Amino acid sequence: MAGRYKVTTNSIRNLIIDHFKDGKSIRTIGKLVKLSHSTLFDIIKRWKLRGTVENALKSGAPHKITSRNRSFIMHKIKKNPRLSAVKLTTKLEKRFAIKVNPETVRRVIRSYVYNSRVARRKVFVNERTRKLHLDFAKSMVDKDTSFWKSVIFVDESNLTIWV
């Protein structure tokens, strides 16, 4: 993701500090280097605090998941989309000997625009209920239109037959 702010190079920052040391005002320096006075003020303030215009090292722990780990996770998900993040975590631990949180695995999966969904609960259909449904349907096939005019349909569930 690209940053929102314009990045000033170290050479421009050094130029700003040189002008500041010469005694020029912040507004004058801003007109020379075509930057806002607030940006210049921040650069000078950081120079006074740290003594350098270089960017500070970023804090935080290094990433546990490498690009190889990411591709392993996505390979397993593409192979079996129903694989849970907890099971994937144990597979990662066995394969690469790294210990990660299941939420980290979920974050990797979401970064590849995969979303988790819970399967909708369906009525279990076994041989007995399947036979009862078929017998009922066969008994209703031969009914005439006068019978169907007196029937009120309450269950409005969709029934789709794939051929």
Buried (B, 14 or more C-beta within 10 A) or exposed (E): EEEEEEEBEEEBBBBBBEBBEEEBEBEEBBEEBEBEBEBBEEBBEBBEEEEEBEEEEEEEEEEEBEEEBBEBBBEBBEEEEEBEBEBBBEBBEEEBEEEBEBEBBBEBBEEEEEEEEEEEEEEEEEEEEEEEEEEEEEEEEEEEEEEEEEEEEEEEEEEEEEE
